[in-house]
Every structure is written in structure tokens, then in C-alpha cells.
Amino acid sequence: MFALVDGNNFYVSCERVFNPKLEGRAVVVLSNNDGCVISRSNEAKALGIKMAEPYFQHKDLYASNDVTAFSSNYTLYGDMSNRMMATLRNFTPDLEIYSIDEAFLNLEGINANMHDYGKIIRATILKNIGIPVGVGIGPTKTLAKVANKIAKKTNGVFLIDSEETRVWSLKKTSIEDVWGIGRQYARKLQLMNVATAYDFSLLDSNWVLHNMTVVGHRTWEELNGKPCIPIEIMFQPKKNIATTRSFGKRLNNIDIIAQAVATHSVRCAEKLRKQHSVANFVTVFIHNDPFSKTEKYFFQSITITLPVASNSNNDIVNAAISGLKKIFNSTIFYKKSGVIVSGISSDDFVQGNLFETVDNSRQKKISQLSDRINYRYGQDTLKLAVQGGNNDWKLRHDKLSPCYTTRWNELLKVNS
């Protein structure tokens, strides 16, 4: 058996843990730059607030219904996620972290009533972390996903352990809600009068394999109770790493934009080192507002090949800045920049360059020292001068809550 544990309205729930006054009230969390809604409490959903809805379009609705909005606090959400996953490890020998707010558990060999076990998992997470979760349990990962969706609409735990329950659950699940069925396939299937997961499970096996590839066929088999998708507990290094951010305001000053590009480059280098990888290529891009009604859209990018594959802050930053200088146009007011590193391989063996004069061992030591200091004292405690010291390019976070769990000066104070 497999379980899928998923945090309910996760970002909103994280905010409520440290601000109990928000319980029972409409709460939303906004995307970067306080742009769109990315998490909603049930009360906000009841008001008709939609996911990805621009915040500024409905400020009157928010004010008249006392809706509380927060800027996204990924430092807090990431730490709360780590705590939730650490607790879940106590319930399974094999845990697959699927996203920031959900994980698959392998329950094979656990001698317990599965429904009761799910209730214990849910109660423990709520007590230890403060996050309400849904627990779906089934004989395959896809059926656990189906069960989880039903669990969130019932009492928080749902178990598919019989043929009758499987059929009933699939009939309750729309085809577009099936894990592994994308929008394109969902539309195609709906034109064939395949409206539910149950309808899909009745299709001919050969037709599914021929028309929806091996991936679609695995989903079909899983819905029919045959496990085909194993728990993935091995860390898979990323093949591409990107860091992108919109600016808090439109910019056409290359020095300020360079600070953003340098910071994105450092984030990419940190991620490379974390997964013990190096990159061969650095891509930098900049563009103006794609939704502007007064300006033509401009998107510019360039890819720089590194002389030697690297994960050094200096190497990645220097490549990105050199690329920025080649594509920057001072007549354009830019809204976003980003850096992508690719051609990623293990740092166990790096092919040298006969004409390369940089001391790579020294660069490696400097980067490792930077990582240790920033891990201990906080991000960007030690940084490159080109990253700058002002916030002219940074996102708006006008509604940001404190980082209650990761910063000493923002710890929650309790008065007796």
C-alpha cells in the first residue's frame, strides 16, 4: 500500500500556525511581487477567490470581506516543509518527497489497520507541526492520489482497499484530475466521452499504449490496481537549474540589473554545489513586461560556454555578467531577469583546460567557505561586491510575515 500526505492550503496553513487569529478567516498568500493568489484558505475559496487571480483586481472584495493577504514567505514555508517531512519519516521506511507540501509513503510491511494508521499520521502532523493534512491510501501511487483528493473533501483520511471502493472513487474523479493525465490528453479523452477516471480505466489497454505512450499506460494500469510507479527515494540531480525573478519596478539601469543577475548566478552556483555538480553553460535573459499595452515585448538571452565546467560563484557570475553586457539595451525598461545553468555533470571529475590559468582549488575553497558562513549566519551574509547592497531591483514583499523559525530576531514572542 502507498499513502500520499498533502498539506491543506499549505502556505496559508503555515501562516496560521504562528497567527491563530487567522483561523476561520479568509486568508490568501500572494506570488512573487505580490502579484497573484497562490494559496487560499477555505473561507477565501468560498468568497469566489480563484487561484492565479491578480491581487489588485479585487482589492474591494478583499476589503469588504476582511480578507488577509500575505506576501509569499518561502523561507518559512520551506522550513515548515522540512519539519513535516522529518515527522513523516517516522511512519515509513521509504519516503518520497514529491513537492514542498506532499510526500508519498511506502506502507508495505506495516502491520496496522491502514485507515487508523492514516488517522495517526494526520493527528501527529497536526500536533507536532500544526499543519492540517489529507491522507490518501491505496494499492498504487495513482490510487493514493485519487484517495487523497477524496480525503480532503471528507474527514481527512480515505482508504482504497477494495474493488468496490476503487470503482466508487474512480467514478468520483474527473479525468482532468487524474495524476499523469495532462490537459491535452484530458481534452482528447473528453471528446471520446471519457469523463471520469473510471471511464478511462475501462479503455482498451492496447489503445491506451498506442495513443498515450508508456506513461499514459502506466497511469491506466495504476488506476486498475497494478503498481507500476515505484517510490523514488534516490536524489536525482537536476539537469538544468534556473533562478529568475521579476523586478519590483521597471529598470533600465544596467548596474542595478547586474546586481540581480549576479545574485541569480550565485543562487544557481549554490544549488550546483548542493547537488555536487558543475555546469558547462550559463544562460542569462532579460525582458520587459509581456503584458504592457504601450510597449513592444522584448526578450533577449545569450548562452556563455565556460572554459571549464564549474560551480564557483565567481565563474558563474562572471559569465552571466559578460552575457548581460552583450544583450542589454538601455532604451528598454526591463521587468525580469534570470540565469540558467546547463550542461550539468558530477563534480567528481572535471575535465581541465590546458590554457586555463584560474586556480580552481582556491575558487572551490572560497565557495565552500561562503556556503558555511551563509548557512550559519543567513543568506548573503557574505556575498560578492557585484551583488550590491541596495534593494532597487528586488521584489515587493509589502505583506511579508516574519521568518518565525529561522531568524533569531523574528522568533515569536509569547507573553505570560
N, C-alpha and C positions, 0 to 999 in steps of 0.2 A: 504494500500500500504506500501511497505518496500523500503528503499533505502540502498545501500551499497556504502560507500565512501571509496576509496582506494587511498593512496598516490602513485603517479607515481615515480618509481625508487627511493623509499623513502630515502634511505641513501645518494644516490648521490644528491638528491634534497636538503637535509639538508646541505650538504657541499656547494652547490651553493648559498644558502640563504646568507651566510656570505662571499662568494667569487664570486661576479658577473662575474669576468673574466672567470669563468669556463663555462658560458653559451655558447652553440654552440660548445663546445669542447668535445672530448671523455674523459669520466671520469669513473673510477671504484672504488669500495670500496672492500677491502680485508677482509677475515675472520681472526679469531684469529691467531696470529703468522705470519701475513701477508702471509697466505698460498694460499687460493683460492678466486676467484671472487664471491662476494655475492650480488653485486648490480652494474648495468651498466646503463650509460646514453644511450639514443637512438643512439647517434653517435658511442658509443663503440659497441653497438649491430650491427650497420651497417658494422663495421670492421670485424665482424665474431667472436668477443669475446664471449665465452659461459659462462653460469653460472656454478659455481663449477670448473672452469678451473684453474689449478695451475698457479700461477703468474709467477714463474720462467721459465716455459716452453716457454713463448712467450715474453721475455723481448725485443727482437729485434723488434717485431711488435709494442710494446708499444713505443719504442724509435723512430722508423721511422715515426710513426703517431702522435707523441706528445700526447700520452695518459697520463693523470694524474691519479695516483693511490694514494689512501688514506688507512691508517690503520683504522679498524673499531673503531669508537668513540661512544660507546653505551651510555655514559653519555649525549652527545649532542643529539643523536637520541631519547633517552628516554624523555628528556625534551621537545624536539620539538613535540613528540607524545602527551605528556600531554597537550600542548598548543592547538594542533589540536583537541583533544577530548573535551577540555573545550569549544572551539568555536562551535563544533557540538552540544553540549548540548543545545545551544540556538535555535536549529531548530527542536527539538523533545522532547516529554515528556519522551520517553523511548529510551535510548542509550545502545547498547551492544558493548563493546569494544572487537573486535574479535582477533586482533593482534596489534602489535606496529604501524602498518600503515593502519589499516582498521577497520571500525565500521559499524554496522547495525543501521538504524534509523527506528522507527515505525512512519509512517506518517498518521496513522489513525486519522481522525477528523480534519486534517489540510485542511482548505478551501482555496485551491490555485490551480492554474494550475501547475500540477506536473512537467512538463518539465521546466517551468520557475522557479519553486522552486529549482530544481536541479541546474540550472544555477546560482541562487543566492547563494546557498551553495558553489558551486565551486569558484565563484568570491570572496566570503567572506574569504574562507580559503587562497586563493592566496594573497589577500590584507593584511590580518591580520597576517598570519604565513609565507607566501612566498612559500608555498608548492603547486605545481600543483596536482590536484586530478582528478580521474574519478568518476562519479556519475551514478550508475545504479539503476533504479527504476522499481519495478514490484509488482504484487499482492502476491508473496511469496518470502521468503528469497532466495530460489534457483534461481528463475527467476530474482531477483535483482542481483545475482551473474552473471548470463548469460548476463544481460544488462550491467553490469559494464565492462565486458570483451570487449563488442562491443563498449562501450563508449570510451575506451582508444584507439580504432582504428579509431574513428570518431572525433567528436568535443568536447569530454569530458563529455557529458551527453547523456544518452539513456534511453528511457521510453518504457516499455512494458505495453500497456494499452488496447490492442485489441487482438482478436483471430488471426487476420492476422499478427500482429507484433509478437505475441508469436510463431506462426508456423515458420515465416521467421527467427526469432532469433535462434530457436532450430535447424533449418536446417544449420545455420552458425556455430554451436557449435559442435566440435568434442566430441565424447563420453568420451575420456580421460580427457577432460577439464571440465567435469561436476562436480560441487561440490558434494561430497558424493560418487562418483564412484572412488574407488581406482584402482591401476594399475592391480591388479589381476582380478577384475571384468571387467575392460575395455578390457583386453586381451580376456577374455571369451566371452564377447559380440561381439567383433570384429570378432571372429571366427564364430559367428552366423550372420555375415553381418550387425550387428548393428554398424554403423559408426558414427552416429550423435545423439545428444540429441533428435532430432525429431524421429529418428528410435526407440530409447529407449521408448519414450513416447507412441508409438503405440503398445508396447508389451502387452500381456495379464496380467491383474492385478494379477491374481492368480499365474501365472508363476513367476512373479517378487517376490511376497511374499514368495513363496516356495523356490526359488533358491537364493534370495538375502536378506533374512531376513527382519525384520521390518524396519531397517534403509534404505535399498535399496528401499523398497516400499514407504517410506515417500518421498524419492527423486523423485520417479516416480509420486506420487500424486502432489508434488510441481511443477514439470515440466508441469503437466496438469492443473495447476492453482488453486489447492486446498491447502490453507495454513495448514501445519502440524507441522512446526518448529517455536515455538514462540521466541520472543525476550527474551534473558536471561539477566536480569539486576541485579539479585541477585548474590553476590560474592560467588563462590564455593571454599571452602578451598581445597588446593591440598592434595592428599593422599600420595604423595611422593615428596620430594624436593631434588634436586641434584645440586651440584656445581662442575664442572670439568674444568680443563684447561690443555692444553699442555704446556710443559716447553719451554723456549726459546732455550735451548740446552739440550743435553742428560746429565743425572745426575745419580751418584751412591753414593752420599753423603747423608746419612740418615738425618743429621741435616738440610740440605738445603731442602730436600724433606718434612721434618716435618714442616718447615715453610709454605710450600704450603698447606699441609694437614690441618694445624691449621687455615690458612686463609679461606680455603674452608669451614671448620667447622663453623667458625664464620658467614660466609655468610648464611649458612643453618640455624643457630640459629636465625639470624636477620629475615629471611623470616618466620620462625615459629612464632616469636613474632608479626610480622606484621599481620599475619592472626589469631592471638590469639590461637595458637595451641601448643601442646607439642608432642614429639616423644618418642617412646619406643625403637627404634633400630637405630644404627648408623653403616653404611657400609662404609668401606674405600677400595679403589682399586688403584693399580698402574700397569702400563705395559710399555713395551719398544715399539719401533717403529714397528707397524704391517706391514709396507711396506719395511722394511730393507731386502736387498738381501744377507747380510752377517751374520745376527743374527737370531737365532730361536726366535719365538714370545713367550713371557711370559706374562701372565695376572694373577695377584694374587689379591684376595679380601678376606675380612673377615667381619662378622657382629657381632657387640657387642650389647648385651642387657643391657640397662640402668637399674640400681636398681629401679629408679623412673622415670616415664615419665618427660621429661624436655625440656626447650627451652633455658637453660642457656648456655652462651658461654663456661664457664669452663667445664660443664658436657659433652657437645658435643665434645669439643676439646680433653679432657682427654680420652674419649672413642676412638676417631679416632686415636690419637697418640699411645695408647696402642695396637690398632689393627695393625697399621703400623709396629710397632716393631716386631710383630709376623710374618708378611709376607715378610718383606724386605730381599732382597738378595744382598749382597754387590758386587757380581760378575756381576750383571746385570746393564746396563746403561738404566735408565728409561726415558720415553718421556712424560708421562702423569700421573696425579693423580686425584682422585675425591672422594667426600664424598656424601653419600646419607642417608637421614634420612627418616624413615618409621614408620609404626605403629602409624600414626598421629591421634590425637584426640583433642577435645577442651580443653583449659586451664582453663575452668570454674571449673572443678573438677578433681583433680589429686589424684589418689589412692596412699597413703603413703606406706612406708616400715618400719616395726617395728624396723629393725636393721640399718636403715639409720641414720647417725649422722650429715650429712651436713645440715646447716641452709638454707633451700630453700628460705625463705623470704628474707634473706640477699643476696643470689645469684640473686634473682629477682630484687632487688633494684639496684644492681651493673649493671646488664644487661640493665635496663631501663635508668640508668644514662649514660651508654656508648652510647646507642641509641640517647639520647638527644644531647650529645656533638658532636657525629659524624654527626648528622643531621645538626647541626648548623655550624660546622667548617669544615666539609668534611670527607669523608670515611677514616677510620683508623687513624684519629687524635688521638684517644685513642684506644689502642689495647693491646693484651696480648703479653708478652715478647717472648713467643714461636713462635709468628708470624714473629719475626725477623725484621731487619732493612735494609737488603740489597735486591737487585733485582736479585740475581743469578738465581732464578727459573722462573722469570716472563717472559711473552710473549714478543716477538719482536713487537714493535709498531714504526717502523722506519719512518713511513709516517703519524703519528698522527696529526690531526688538533687540534687547541685549543678548550677547552670547553667554547665556547663563552658566554653561557647563565647561567652557574652555578659556575664560579670561577671569583672572582673579578680581580685577576691578569691576566686573559685571556680575559677580555672584549674587544670587538672590538673597536679600536680607529679610529675616523673619523677626518681627518684634514680639516679645512675650507679653 
